[in-house]
Amino acid sequence: MVFRPFRTSLLVLALLIPAALGAVVLFLAIYAGDAFTFNGLRFIFGTVWDLGNLYGNPVTVRGVSVPLGAHYGVLVFIIGTLLSSFIAILIALPLSVGCAIFLAEQVPEKFRPVLAMLVELVAVVPSVVFGLWGVAVLVPFIAKDIGPALSATLGFLPFFAGGDTGSGYGLLAASMVLALMITPIIATTLLDALLQVPRENREAAFALGATHFEVVSKAMMPMVRTTLVGGVVLALGRALGETMAVLMVSGGAINILPHNIYSPVSTIASFIVSQLDSAEQDPTNMAIKSLAEIALVLFVITLAVNAGARLFTTGVANVRNAK
Amino acid sequence: MHFKKKLSRSNLLRGGVAALALAAATSMATIARADTVTLVETGSSLLYPLFNIWVPAFTTAHPGIQLTTTSTGSGAGIAESIKGLVQIGASDAYLSDGMVAKNPNMLSIPLAISAQSINYNLPGLDGHHLKLSGPVLAGIYSGSITKWNDPKIQAMNPGVALPDHVIIPIHRVDGSGDTFIFSQYLDKSTPSWHNSVGYGTSISWPAVQGGLGANGNPGMVSAASQNPYSIAYIGVSFKSEIAKAGLGTAELKNASGDFVMLTHKTVSAAAAARVGKTPKDERISLVFAKGAEAYPIINYEYAIINTSQPDAGTAKAVRTFLTWALTTGNEYKYVSQVNFLPLPPAVVSLSKAQIARVQ
């Protein structure tokens, strides 16, 4: 066998990234080891998170040393994470599709780069800025106007009902801030794809007498569907892992599941940040180990969502090809 | 179009590189002054305003020592000081027995006395101070008292027109010394709270429909001011922000059964009751002290210090700063700016004995 330095070095570099990812997961899993033993399945299905008495003497439970009364259940945070990201996508999708189509179809070529850059700029705004805007502007707006209006118009739906629409902090605020952060991600991916649609396809559709709406919806959108799903997956990745902005507007729920769209929630990422300080004061380290275990849960969720979306796209493509 | 986009990106990149280079050059210049010792402080957001007042005065008196302060949280102050990332960790809570057993080198040294107010956003009360007790607050925060006109609240406040409205209890989501002393007040005054929730810098808040979490003392103030009918616990160094937000302050029931307002006099009375009991390692709760005048939620603000510093120069600088903080820094003109109280002389000498152990 011939030694090929160029090829080998490329291979090593290419393997470094998955290796780093694997190492992070592996070390988290090893570090969280005792937490798996102590928590068991109650970790996923429990709704009570209690660090226990950090100022008392630790006790030994199931062979590991933990603070008295410690109980780690993360269902509240899993549900908060999935719900806030899902609603954010629901809000962001129509906005970003409309934005991309507008930029691709309606804006004169001269202005397009400027407007596209403005949309991209939204994507680079640090999340803490969105959080601050959320606290100062969005939360009072939801409390005074959006919440009561939603409750009045959509109150017949179970998740929108509720005479009291709360304080503004909560699931709706978190989802709206997330939606704003991910809209440019989906919009710019989609815009690039729309601009790649061959001119012939558009013009052929127009020549067949299609209206502008039909050209976009029937000749262009089907060609960019895969890219659109790719953009949504990217956006979901950002939404699931977003920390600071969510922490600032979500209302920081603990031990309580959201009962409507105005309820306070916590997401996994924001909860890890909020608990880290106190967890570090646990002399048995079980709190930190349990936080490592939640981090693994977040990783699995992100992976599952991504894989699911990919399977869905290839599935759609296969079905269409079979036709 | 694509070309233009690339161009603007590379401009951005170049700008970023230039900024980085500038930052690097500045920090190099700082390091280059080899004769100065740099100390870093991090931790409690309640102590942060006081450190900001202390630093200019201290560095003028001791030009050889540079002190950097950051506001993170009591938990971070403790953790980073133990890891040796900072020389001074600031915390509203003392180290637990477990932490001391695990890290015998770590000292909890009081620097000043702080207090906490219970604030509420109740429209139509016209500056009247509500009277509240530990068991009532425990009821509000555990969901057994849900409305402002609850008989238990009304009984303490005869003649006050309390609204028939749901209470919104606000708690801290981050690890916090304020949560520590607030939950200690509930723990010591209410057996059912003691048996179920207990105290700590982060506690397992009972599920209360409509309850809210806020981040940091600034977050507590803004959440309370934005939510009519809410209640919150806020550190006394945020007194002017509380006043600006128009929040009411409650009179609290103390261990002797009297309702007291948060003033210098009541905080001093509470401190006086507990100072004599302060042990050598100074890890003691000042919450719920006995005495008719004693305000129930006060605490020592701690510096969390490692006895073995990396070198003699650093150790000397740490001792110099802490000694200065306990003498000149404890003068009323400094601590009163953040509504803290100076340490009583007996505690100062205990603290000085601990400082001598830093080598």
Boltz contact constraints between the chains, C-beta under 6 A:
constraints:
  - contact:
      token1: [A, 50]
      token2: [B, 204]
      max_distance: 6.0
  - contact:
      token1: [A, 51]
      token2: [B, 202]
      max_distance: 6.0
  - contact:
      token1: [A, 53]
      token2: [B, 198]
      max_distance: 6.0
  - contact:
      token1: [A, 54]
      token2: [B, 96]
      max_distance: 6.0
  - contact:
      token1: [A, 54]
      token2: [B, 200]
      max_distance: 6.0
  - contact:
      token1: [A, 55]
      token2: [B, 96]
      max_distance: 6.0
  - contact:
      token1: [A, 113]
      token2: [B, 1]
      max_distance: 6.0
  - contact:
      token1: [A, 113]
      token2: [B, 4]
      max_distance: 6.0
  - contact:
      token1: [A, 140]
      token2: [B, 226]
      max_distance: 6.0
  - contact:
      token1: [A, 167]
      token2: [B, 212]
      max_distance: 6.0
  - contact:
      token1: [A, 167]
      token2: [B, 227]
      max_distance: 6.0
  - contact:
      token1: [A, 169]
      token2: [B, 212]
      max_distance: 6.0
  - contact:
      token1: [A, 247]
      token2: [B, 215]
      max_distance: 6.0
  - contact:
      token1: [A, 251]
      token2: [B, 212]
      max_distance: 6.0
  - contact:
      token1: [A, 251]
      token2: [B, 213]
      max_distance: 6.0
  - contact:
      token1: [A, 252]
      token2: [B, 173]
      max_distance: 6.0
  - contact:
      token1: [A, 252]
      token2: [B, 213]
      max_distance: 6.0
  - contact:
      token1: [A, 254]
      token2: [B, 205]
      max_distance: 6.0
  - contact:
      token1: [A, 255]
      token2: [B, 207]
      max_distance: 6.0
  - contact:
      token1: [A, 256]
      token2: [B, 207]
      max_distance: 6.0
  - contact:
      token1: [A, 264]
      token2: [B, 212]
      max_distance: 6.0
  - contact:
      token1: [A, 274]
      token2: [B, 173]
      max_distance: 6.0
  - contact:
      token1: [A, 274]
      token2: [B, 174]
      max_distance: 6.0
  - contact:
      token1: [A, 275]
      token2: [B, 202]
      max_distance: 6.0
  - contact:
      token1: [A, 277]
      token2: [B, 73]
      max_distance: 6.0
  - contact:
      token1: [A, 277]
      token2: [B, 75]
      max_distance: 6.0
  - contact:
      token1: [A, 277]
      token2: [B, 76]
      max_distance: 6.0
  - contact:
      token1: [A, 277]
      token2: [B, 175]
      max_distance: 6.0
  - contact:
      token1: [A, 278]
      token2: [B, 75]
      max_distance: 6.0
  - contact:
      token1: [A, 278]
      token2: [B, 175]
      max_distance: 6.0
  - contact:
      token1: [A, 278]
      token2: [B, 201]
      max_distance: 6.0
  - contact:
      token1: [A, 278]
      token2: [B, 202]
      max_distance: 6.0
  - contact:
      token1: [A, 280]
      token2: [B, 75]
      max_distance: 6.0
  - contact:
      token1: [A, 280]
      token2: [B, 79]
      max_distance: 6.0
  - contact:
      token1: [A, 281]
      token2: [B, 75]
      max_distance: 6.0
  - contact:
      token1: [A, 281]
      token2: [B, 78]
      max_distance: 6.0
  - contact:
      token1: [A, 283]
      token2: [B, 98]
      max_distance: 6.0
  - contact:
      token1: [A, 283]
      token2: [B, 99]
      max_distance: 6.0
  - contact:
      token1: [A, 283]
      token2: [B, 102]
      max_distance: 6.0
